[in-house]
Amino acid sequence: MTLSRRAWLLAAGSVLGACGEPSIRELPAVSWEGENLRVATDVETPMCGGTAPYMDRLLGALGEQLGATPPGMPTYYLLDGELDEYETPCVSGAYGCSDGEAAYTHIAPFDHEIVHLARSAIGSSYPLIEEGAAEYWGDDADVRGPLQGSVLDYDGEGELFPFPLYPRAGHFVAYLVNVHGEAAFEELSLQTGFETTLDEFRGVVRDVYGQELDELVADYEVTYPECPQREYRAAFGECSFTPARPLCDTDGPLIVRRRFSCGDEDVLGPRLGRQWTTIPIELEADGLLGFVFEANPATDVELTVRRCGGGCPPSMVGPLEPSETLRQAPFEAGSYVIKIEWPEGQEPEVDLEFFGPCG
């Protein structure tokens, strides 16, 4: 959403307030500041120990990837209540929105909005591309539905992007990045804007990819397998700034044996009733990856292994519930991230052993 639209919404809110509607709530003061991001919240439930540092590092890593950072230091507003009750550019019912200076949401972390903050340094792109990028490089917050609709269902003209098409937009961006390369996608982003018309977008696609938009979409629809957002996403935050653990640098398995608490520096959330930790790993060779996953209490505790970089065909195993049984699955050499998540308020004792294909 552009700043001009934000100004219009705020003016409209002022008029409604004068007519007897509830007044706009005041945004909270900044309570935490990192190297790249400030956090302000009026939510009573405290964020887990790793949440604010994770969002700060994520914005910095995205800025490095783009070669540009937003001017000043953006603020992440974690708000208690509907976002349109505050002085924000968000529409009613939104999970979040951003305006280049701040992100506004009632969940944390919400990587989708942090991607928008980072990309504001290069300007807002055509909505199909902008929202698709936020989905692809964003998080796996369970707020999206299944893939539906067509890329060509959106006709531009400066309209807000329809919510049901968000998963489709991210899936299309996964195709563009994984099949045609990140450099071409960056060029597409730089040459389009929020007010770009569909005809103008078609022209940019023709210039960047050397084919018509309809031809590009036809190839995408025929050749690129479908999978949900949780699988095609790049897992950028989990994989980009935490050193991966090589599985084959010792004779024994990788062992994680500890009790997890929300206050731990590597625990994120709580978000939508869940909190979690992630462990990046590096597989040096193709082969079977074996693992034993136990937890106490075990109710609603899950483990997922996802390949870094995302894209389809599916690159995810899980979510798996705790069990004493040895699991094995074939994996190709590369970078992966383990995610362990559990219900808010729980402090599970986890016993995890990973056995890599180490010759």
N, C-alpha and C positions, 0 to 999 in steps of 0.2 A: 504494500500500500504506500503510495507516495505521500510526501509531507503535505502537499496541497490538499489531498483528501483528508489527511489527519486534521488540518486546520478547519476544514468544512465540518467534520464530525464534532470537533470540540465546540465550534460556534453553535451548531445545532443543539448540542447538549446544554449550552448556556441558556439558549432560548427556552428549551423545555423546562429547565430548572426554574426559570422565571415564571412559568405558567403553572407551577404547583407540583411538577414531577419531582421525584427524589433528587437531591443535589448530587453532584459528582464527588466521589470519595477522593481524599487526598492520597497521593502516592507516598509510600513509606520512605524513610531516610535510608541512605546507604549504610550497611552494617558490616560489609566485608569488601576488601579490595585486594586484587591480585596484580599480576604484571600486565594483564590485557583486559580485564573485566572487573566491574564492580557489581556487587549483589545487594539488593534491597528487598526486604520481605516484611510482611505483617502476618505471615502464617505462624500460628503458635507452635505447631509441631516442628522441631528442629530438623534441619537437613542432616543427613548422614555425613560422617567426617570427610569423605572424599568428594562430595558433590561439587562444592564451590571450586576447589582446586582443579577438578576435572574440567569443568566448564571453562575456566580460565586458560588451561593448557590447550583445550580444544580450539578456542578462538585463535590462540597464537599459532597453532599448527596449521589451521585453515588459512591464516594470513600468509604464512610461509609458502603454502602450496599455491596461493593466488599471486604471490609476489606483491601484495598490497595489503595494508591494514586500514581499518576505519579511522577517521580522524578523531582525536580525543580518546577517551576511554568509555566505551559503551557500558550501560547499566542493564543488568538482568533483574527485572522486577518479578518476584515470586509473590503472587497476590492471593489473598483470601477472599474468594467470592467471584462473581461474574466479572469478566474483564471490562465490559462496557459500563460498569458502575464507577470506574475510575477514569481519570483523564488520560485515556489511551486511544489509539486509532483502531482498536479491536471492535469487530462487529459482535452482536449478541450471540452467545453460544460457542464462541471460538475457543479453541484450546490455547491459542497464542497468536501473537502478531509482532511485528517489529517495524521500526521506521528509520533504521540506520543509526540512530543514537541510542536506542534501547530496545530490549525485547520484553514483552509483557506476557505472562502466562501464569497458570495456577498449578503447574507441575514442574518438577526439576529432578534431573536435568532434562531439558528438551532440546536436543541437538538440532532439530529442524530449524528453530528460530536462531540458534547460534550460527548456523550456516548462512542464514539471511543476513545477520549482522556482519559476518566476514565478507560476504559478496557485495555488501553495500559499498565497499571500497572501490569496486569496479563498476558500480551502478546497477540498478535493478534491470534484469533482462526480461525478455518476452515471458509472460506469466507461465506458459507451458514449460519453458526451460528453467525459469527461476524456481518454481515449486518442485519440478522434477529433480533439480540439483539438491534442494533441501531434503527431499525424500531419499535420494540415493546416498548422499554423504551424511544424512541425519541418523537418528536413533531408531530403535525398535519399540518405541512407546506404542502400546497396543491401542491406538486411537483410529487406525485406518481400517477400512473394509477390504474386501477382496478386489482383485483386478476386475475392472468393468469398463465398458465404453471403449471408444476409439480415440487415438491421438487427434484425429481430425474432427472430433466432436466440438472442440473449442475453436471459436472463430475470432478470438482476439478482440480488437476494437476497444482496448483499454478497460475491459470488464474484469472484475475479480474472478479468479480461477475457481471453478465449481468444485466443492469438497469431494464428491464421489470420484472425480478424475485424478485425485492426488496419487493414488497407487499406480495408476496407468502412466502418469507423467514420469514418476520415478523409474518405472520399468523401462520406459522409452529412453530415458537418460542413461540407464545402465547399458542398454544396447548401443547407444551412440558412443559412450566411453569405451566399452569393452570391445566393440567391433571396429569402430572408426578412429579411436584414439582420443586421449584427453586434450591434446593440442587443438584439434579441430573443434572440440566442444567449447574450449575456452574462447576461440575465435567467434563461434556462434553466440556465446554469451556477451562478448564485448560489442558485437555489431547490432544487438537488439536491445530494446528497452520496454518498459511497462506500456507505453503508448504505441508501440509498434503494431501496425495493422497486420492482418493475415497475409495480404498481398505482399507487404514489405518483408514479412518473415519468410515467405516463399522465395523471394529474391535473394535473401541472405543465405538460405539453405542451398540454393542453386550455386551461389558464389563459393561457399565454404566446402560443400560436399560434391559439387560437380554433377548433381542430378536434381530432378524435381522432388519436391516434398512428397508428392503422391508415390513416386517411385521408391523413395527412402522408406516411407511408412509401409509400403507393400512388402519390401524386403524384410523389414522388422517383423511384420505380422506372420510371414511365412517361415522365416529361418530362426527367429529367436525364441527359445522355449519360455514358457510362462512359469513364474513362481511368485509367491507372495513377497511383500515388501521386507519382511523379516529375513528373507533369504537373499534377495538380490541386492540389498543395501551393502555399502562398501565396508561397514564396520570400521570407519575411519578413526573415530575417537579412541576405540579400544586398541587399535593396532599402530597408531602413528607416533605416540610419544612415550610409551613404556617399553623398555628393552625386552625382547622375547627371550624365553628360556629354551636353549637347545635341548632336545630330548635325548640326544646321543652323546652328551659330553661326560657322562658317567656310566658305570657298569649297571647301575640299578635304575629303577623307575623314578619318574618325577613324583614326589610325594607332597601332598598338601594335607596337613593334619592340624586342625586348629578350630577354635570356636570363633564365629563371626558375630560382630556386634555393630549396630548402626554407627556408633562413635568411632569405629576404626577408620584409619586414614585411607584405606583402599575399598571402602564400602560406599555405594552410591544409593541415592533415593532419600526418603521413601517417595515412590511415584506410583500412583494408582494402586496403592496397597502392597507394593513390592519393593524390595531392596536387593542389591546384588553386588558381586565383585567380578572382576575379569582378570584372566591370566593369559598373556600372549605367549605362544610357543612357536618353535621353529622345528619343522621336520626336514631332516637333511636327505632323506631318501624315501622313495615310494615304498609302500607296504602296508601291513596291517597295524593299526593303532589299537592297542588294548587298554582298557581302563576298568577299574573297580571304583564305584561311587557309593559311599554310605553316608548317612546323616542321621542325627538324633537331636530333636524330633525330626521325622522324615516327612511330615504332612506338607504337601505343596512345595517341597524343595525340589528344584530342577537343575539339570546340567545340560548345557548346549555347547557344541563345538562348531565354530563357523570359520570358513576360510576368509582371510583378509583380502580385500579387493572386491568382494561381492560378485554380482552378476549371476546369470543363469547359464547352464543348468544348475540345479540346487547345489549349494556349497555348504549345507548345514546338516549336522547330525543332532537329533534331539528335538524338543526337550525330553530328557530322560529322568525318571524318578530314581531315588536311591535304591540300590539293591546290592546284595553280596555277590551277585553273579558277575563273572568276568565278561565284559563286552568286547567285541572286536569289530572293526570296520575298516575297509580299504581306504587309504588316503594317498594322495600324491604329495611329493615333496613341496614344501612351501610354508608360508606363514599362516597361522591360525590363532584364534582366540577362544579360550574356555570361559564360559559364563556360568556362574553359580548364582541362582536367585532363590529367594524365600519370602514368606509373608512378612509384612511390616510388623514389628514388635517381637518377632522371634529371634532367638540367638542360637542358631543350629551349630552343633558340633559336627564338623565335616571331616571325613577320612577319604581321601582321593589318591589313587595311584594310577599314573599313566606310563604305559610301556610302549616305547617308540620302536619303529622298524630299523634297528641299528646294526644289521648285518650279523 
